[in-house]
Amino acid sequence: MTKVDIIDYLLKQDKELKETYELYQNLLYALQRKDYDLFLQIINVDYKDISDYMQTSLNTLKEFKEYIKNTLEQPYSNGVMKRNNNTCKLIKRVAFGFRNFNNFRYVLVYA
């Protein structure tokens, strides 16, 4: 039995699960293709048979749709800055047990 067979079996068992899963897949499709018009069409439909958690997520997407539009239309990203901040935090975590910076630097240089 493949993963696809398992998913199909589970989706046949529960209508709410099936509707929620299809909505999720449609949202992924629209966001991966950066299709804002399709995204708006998907979130503006009144869904009856989806889970409460997905309904909460839809309400959040509706609330922040202007920001999502900017994200889909602009080619800019803050990924590099996030990587640098994460690296600094990692260094601070690793250095936590050292008494002073010189000891920490010694370990980095000669390790």
Secondary structure, DSSP 8 states (H G I E B T S, - for coil): --HHHHHHHHHHH-HHHHHHHHHHHHHHHHHHTT-HHHHHHHHTS--SSS-HHHHHHHHHHHHTHHHHHHHHH-----HHHHHHHHHHHHHHHHGGG-SSHHHHHHHHHH-
